[in-house]
Structures are given as C-alpha cells and as structure tokens.
Amino acid sequence: MSEAPEKKSNVKVHVLRCGSESCRALLPFEETDEGLLLGNMIEIATREGDAAFFPCPRCGGRNLVEEVVHEGKKRTRVTGFKA
C-alpha cells in the first residue's frame, strides 16, 4: 500500500497590520495573501450598527471586516480602514 504524497499549500500568511498608512501597528490576527483572516474572525469583531471592525490599539482606527464565502467556507476579509 503506497501513501499519497502530502499536498503542500502555497498560501502565504502574514500578521495583519493596521490599515492606517501612518500607523501600521501589528494586530493579533493572521491574514493570507488573498486578504482572508485565518479562522472565522467575524464572530469576535466589534460591531457598531452594520459595521464590523477590529479596533487598532495604537491609533484607535477601525479595520473594517466582512464575512465572505471562500471555497465553500465562511471566512473573514478585511475591507478597509476608517479613522
């Protein structure tokens, strides 16, 4: 019986940074090259009205996020920044 070779993922993961060009603080989330956060982080996002966001601890800005379906799974994507 032969084992199937392991499929290697080419996805690169980076620490998420604040979307403010003047801040760029590190946030406690990991983001892929596709702009998706690892895990379904929308559940822990702060909500105000219809907006979901992760506040930056350094500048206080809002890193806006939305829930998307990627390859059949619910994922979270950073969509922008609001001061």
N, CA, C and O of each residue as an XYZ file, in Angstrom:
332
protein
N       0.840     -1.164      0.000
C       0.000      0.000      0.000
C       0.896      1.241      0.000
O       1.737      1.392      0.886
N       0.729      2.107     -0.957
C       1.549      3.315     -1.034
C       0.768      4.506     -0.481
O      -0.450      4.603     -0.633
N       1.494      5.387      0.151
C       0.864      6.575      0.714
C       0.823      7.672     -0.341
O       1.759      7.824     -1.126
N      -0.259      8.432     -0.354
C      -0.373      9.565     -1.274
C       0.551     10.668     -0.792
O       0.653     10.894      0.414
N       1.226     11.360     -1.695
C       2.099     12.460     -1.260
C       1.269     13.575     -0.638
O       0.144     13.844     -1.060
N       1.841     14.211      0.363
C       1.145     15.306      1.014
C       1.060     16.496      0.073
O       2.025     16.843     -0.609
N      -0.108     17.110      0.051
C      -0.311     18.298     -0.771
C       0.191     19.512      0.019
O      -0.266     19.766      1.133
N       1.121     20.248     -0.558
C       1.670     21.420      0.117
C       0.884     22.652     -0.303
O       0.575     22.839     -1.480
N       0.574     23.467      0.654
C      -0.166     24.690      0.403
C       0.813     25.802      0.024
O       1.884     25.928      0.617
N       0.436     26.593     -0.956
C       1.262     27.718     -1.372
C       0.756     29.031     -0.791
O       1.171     30.108     -1.222
N      -0.143     28.940      0.192
C      -0.707     30.132      0.800
C       0.311     30.741      1.756
O       0.866     30.055      2.614
N       0.543     32.018      1.594
C       1.442     32.751      2.484
C       0.605     33.442      3.553
O      -0.459     33.989      3.262
N       1.087     33.416      4.777
C       0.368     34.022      5.889
C       1.220     35.131      6.489
O       2.428     34.976      6.668
N       0.575     36.248      6.797
C       1.251     37.412      7.362
C       0.472     37.891      8.575
O      -0.728     37.638      8.683
N       1.136     38.571      9.478
C       0.447     39.207     10.597
C      -0.298     40.411     10.038
O       0.251     41.187      9.256
N      -1.552     40.557     10.447
C      -2.370     41.677      9.983
C      -1.849     42.974     10.588
O      -1.532     43.042     11.776
N      -1.770     43.990      9.756
C      -1.339     45.319     10.215
C      -2.506     46.282     10.112
O      -3.421     46.090      9.311
N      -2.461     47.313     10.929
C      -3.478     48.357     10.886
C      -3.517     48.953      9.481
O      -2.480     49.111      8.838
N      -4.702     49.278      9.016
C      -4.872     49.821      7.670
C      -4.472     51.277      7.524
O      -4.426     51.795      6.408
N      -4.181     51.949      8.633
C      -3.753     53.343      8.571
C      -2.310     53.400      8.075
O      -1.428     52.758      8.645
N      -2.073     54.164      7.023
C      -0.723     54.285      6.465
C       0.255     54.899      7.471
O       1.447     54.596      7.428
N      -0.227     55.752      8.370
C       0.669     56.380      9.338
C       0.873     55.535     10.597
O       1.737     55.849     11.415
N       0.088     54.469     10.761
C       0.183     53.643     11.971
C       0.846     52.289     11.675
O       1.957     52.026     12.135
N       0.180     51.457     10.928
C       0.662     50.121     10.526
C       1.014     49.223     11.717
O       1.891     48.366     11.603
N       0.337     49.410     12.862
C       0.576     48.578     14.051
C       0.197     47.125     13.761
O      -0.684     46.853     12.946
N       0.869     46.207     14.434
C       0.543     44.792     14.300
C      -0.725     44.488     15.087
O      -0.879     44.920     16.230
N      -1.628     43.744     14.465
C      -2.860     43.327     15.120
C      -2.786     41.820     15.371
O      -2.054     41.118     14.674
N      -3.527     41.317     16.350
C      -3.393     39.900     16.738
C      -4.150     38.926     15.831
O      -4.851     38.037     16.314
N      -4.002     39.100     14.523
C      -4.666     38.232     13.559
C      -3.691     37.894     12.437
O      -2.731     38.624     12.192
N      -3.948     36.786     11.765
C      -3.118     36.387     10.622
C      -3.957     36.465      9.358
O      -5.127     36.082      9.340
N      -3.326     36.976      8.292
C      -4.000     37.215      7.020
C      -3.254     36.500      5.900
O      -2.023     36.469      5.886
N      -4.002     35.926      4.965
C      -3.386     35.276      3.818
C      -3.118     36.307      2.723
O      -3.566     37.449      2.818
N      -2.389     35.903      1.690
C      -2.143     36.785      0.543
C      -3.445     37.160     -0.158
O      -3.512     38.169     -0.861
N      -4.478     36.343      0.037
C      -5.783     36.604     -0.580
C      -6.605     37.602      0.230
O      -7.721     37.938     -0.165
N      -6.081     38.075      1.340
C      -6.775     39.044      2.170
C      -7.770     38.425      3.136
O      -8.622     39.127      3.681
N      -7.675     37.121      3.355
C      -8.582     36.428      4.269
C      -7.888     36.188      5.600
O      -6.707     35.845      5.647
N      -8.635     36.371      6.676
C      -8.081     36.103      8.001
C      -8.196     34.618      8.293
O      -9.153     33.968      7.870
N      -7.224     34.083      9.013
C      -7.283     32.680      9.400
C      -8.368     32.516     10.457
O      -8.424     33.282     11.419
N      -9.221     31.528     10.280
C     -10.350     31.319     11.182
C     -11.499     32.230     10.812
O     -11.356     33.113      9.967
N     -12.638     32.016     11.446
C     -13.794     32.864     11.184
C     -13.837     33.976     12.225
O     -14.597     33.904     13.192
N     -13.031     34.983     12.024
C     -12.843     36.048     12.997
C     -14.008     37.028     13.070
O     -14.039     37.874     13.963
N     -14.954     36.934     12.160
C     -16.103     37.850     12.179
C     -16.860     37.729     13.491
O     -17.496     38.686     13.934
N     -16.796     36.560     14.112
C     -17.518     36.325     15.373
C     -16.968     37.168     16.521
O     -17.710     37.486     17.450
N     -15.703     37.533     16.482
C     -15.125     38.314     17.583
C     -14.932     39.787     17.234
O     -14.406     40.558     18.037
N     -15.363     40.175     16.030
C     -15.236     41.574     15.620
C     -16.175     42.449     16.443
O     -17.257     42.015     16.841
N     -15.752     43.672     16.691
C     -16.597     44.660     17.344
C     -17.636     45.118     16.333
O     -17.322     45.301     15.157
N     -18.865     45.302     16.780
C     -19.935     45.730     15.870
C     -20.530     47.053     16.341
O     -20.736     47.289     17.531
N     -20.793     47.896     15.359
C     -21.490     49.148     15.609
C     -22.422     49.363     14.430
O     -21.978     49.706     13.334
N     -23.699     49.165     14.653
C     -24.652     49.212     13.544
C     -24.390     48.045     12.610
O     -24.296     46.902     13.058
N     -24.273     48.316     11.327
C     -23.984     47.270     10.341
C     -22.493     47.023     10.151
O     -22.101     46.079      9.464
N     -21.662     47.865     10.757
C     -20.215     47.755     10.566
C     -19.587     46.776     11.557
O     -19.895     46.797     12.749
N     -18.701     45.917     11.044
C     -17.896     45.024     11.883
C     -16.446     45.453     11.703
O     -16.011     45.721     10.583
N     -15.695     45.518     12.804
C     -14.320     46.005     12.700
C     -13.474     45.496     13.855
O     -13.983     45.031     14.874
N     -12.151     45.602     13.659
C     -11.178     45.351     14.709
C     -10.531     46.693     15.018
O      -9.891     47.276     14.143
N     -10.680     47.196     16.235
C     -10.059     48.474     16.570
C      -8.545     48.333     16.706
O      -8.041     47.323     17.197
N      -7.846     49.348     16.268
C      -6.392     49.359     16.410
C      -6.053     49.860     17.811
O      -6.537     50.917     18.215
N      -5.231     49.123     18.562
C      -4.876     49.555     19.915
C      -3.950     50.772     19.938
O      -3.850     51.447     20.962
N      -3.278     51.061     18.832
C      -2.343     52.194     18.806
C      -3.032     53.483     18.381
O      -2.960     54.484     19.093
N      -3.701     53.471     17.224
C      -4.280     54.718     16.709
C      -5.785     54.833     16.957
O      -6.352     55.913     16.789
N      -6.437     53.743     17.352
C      -7.873     53.784     17.619
C      -8.748     53.693     16.385
O      -9.974     53.750     16.486
N      -8.131     53.551     15.216
C      -8.895     53.428     13.977
C      -9.605     52.083     13.885
O      -9.388     51.194     14.709
N     -10.445     51.950     12.884
C     -11.231     50.738     12.698
C     -10.806     50.008     11.426
O     -10.861     50.566     10.330
N     -10.390     48.774     11.583
C     -10.062     47.923     10.445
C     -11.334     47.146     10.114
O     -11.686     46.186     10.799
N     -12.017     47.578      9.056
C     -13.326     47.050      8.702
C     -13.209     45.646      8.128
O     -12.298     45.359      7.351
N     -14.144     44.765      8.515
C     -14.146     43.385      8.039
C     -15.544     42.985      7.601
O     -16.536     43.586      8.013
N     -15.607     41.959      6.759
C     -16.887     41.403      6.329
C     -16.759     39.895      6.220
O     -15.661     39.359      6.075
N     -17.891     39.221      6.293
C     -17.900     37.769      6.141
C     -18.083     37.433      4.665
O     -18.950     37.996      3.998
N     -17.262     36.512      4.157
C     -17.353     36.060      2.769
C     -17.330     34.538      2.753
O     -16.905     33.903      3.719
N     -17.790     33.960      1.645
C     -17.696     32.515      1.464
C     -16.562     32.268      0.479
O     -16.601     32.742     -0.657
N     -15.559     31.528      0.917
C     -14.387     31.224      0.089
C     -14.200     29.716      0.077
O     -14.018     29.101      1.128
N     -14.243     29.126     -1.093
C     -14.109     27.677     -1.258
C     -15.090     26.923     -0.366
O     -14.745     25.905      0.234
N     -16.316     27.435     -0.288
C     -17.368     26.773      0.459
C     -17.338     26.977      1.966
O     -18.144     26.387      2.686
N     -16.418     27.806      2.453
C     -16.304     28.037      3.901
C     -16.492     29.520      4.196
O     -16.084     30.378      3.413
N     -17.118     29.811      5.339
C     -17.253     31.196      5.767
C     -15.908     31.681      6.268
O     -15.267     31.036      7.097
N     -15.493     32.817      5.758
C     -14.213     33.402      6.144
C     -14.414     34.890      6.412
O     -15.484     35.437      6.144
N     -13.401     35.527      6.932
C     -13.453     36.960      7.221
C     -12.410     37.671      6.367
O     -11.271     37.216      6.255
N     -12.804     38.784      5.769
C     -11.911     39.565      4.908
C     -11.870     41.007      5.395
O     -12.900     41.587      5.739
N     -10.672     41.575      5.420
C     -10.519     42.999      5.752
C     -10.895     43.797      4.514
O     -10.369     43.559      3.427
N     -11.815     44.750      4.688
C     -12.301     45.505      3.537
C     -11.839     46.952      3.484
O     -11.968     47.614      2.454
N     -11.301     47.442      4.593
C     -10.853     48.826      4.570
C     -10.504     49.339      5.951
O     -10.417     48.580      6.916
N     -10.306     50.641      6.024
C      -9.924     51.290      7.282
C     -10.709     52.573      7.419
O     -10.931     53.287      6.441
N     -11.132     52.866      8.648
C     -11.846     54.108      8.933
C     -11.260     54.713     10.195
O     -11.179     54.047     11.227
N     -10.859     55.951     10.117
C     -10.261     56.644     11.276
C     -11.318     56.987     12.309
O     -11.001     57.569     13.346
